[in-house]
């Protein structure tokens, strides 16, 4: 099991909302699933993404958007710092179309390599873990541009406020936008359709609700208006890579802790 050496909420920051630090004292592999946010990630050591198509060594500093479930493979003595941002910040910062260019962008593609190297080195050698002060020191000149609203910023906030318990018609009626425009904006900024994003946020909310309230899955299916168990199972499988039985068992504690917000990822 990795060591969770830092997990905290970041208050009153224009860009960041949560931060975690995980340290790997042994070689370790686990499943990570998207929580619907974008992240700034700083990597130390050898950490890679392993899926059916490829094994991709993570760059030392990058941002990522919504990604499907994937395996993280970390070598002994590796660690990383992950800072959460709003969903559409990846697009606003990288200016890349997630749908066509992928969900990971090196920070060095956005700011100079010297800025990245200095930031990375200072965090690695810091005598404290108030990493936001260090990040602000190096990246604050870019914040004014990075925090500008996208065309779907308010819609994303609305979805999170309602825990994804909406349908597409609710959003169209609330924001007076066409279905085609809504999907186009979402696929550009997040890589997924608005319907899939709704399902993802609802999935994250439901699994936390199941744990916090100690209710059974069938009750949750009825409460959250799934058509039947197979539709619920489909979302669990798609977003976690596991069946409901596997997810709600004990074999994947990091995945469970992340979903239940014991890890503020």
Buried (B, 14 or more C-beta within 10 A) or exposed (E): EBEBEBBEEBEEBEBBBBBBBBBBEEEBEBBBBBBBBBBBBBBBBBBBBEEEEEEEEBBBBBBBBBBBBBBBBBEEEBBBBBBBBBBBBBBBBBEBEBBEEBBBBBBBBBBEEEBBBBBBEBBEEEEEBEBBEBBBEBBEEBBEEBBEEBBBBEBBBBBBEBBBBBEBEBBBEEEEBEBEEBBBBBBBBBBBBBBBBBBBBBBBBBBBBBBEEEEEBEEBBEEBEBEEEEEBBEBBBBBBBBEBEBBBEEEBEBBBBBBBBBBBB
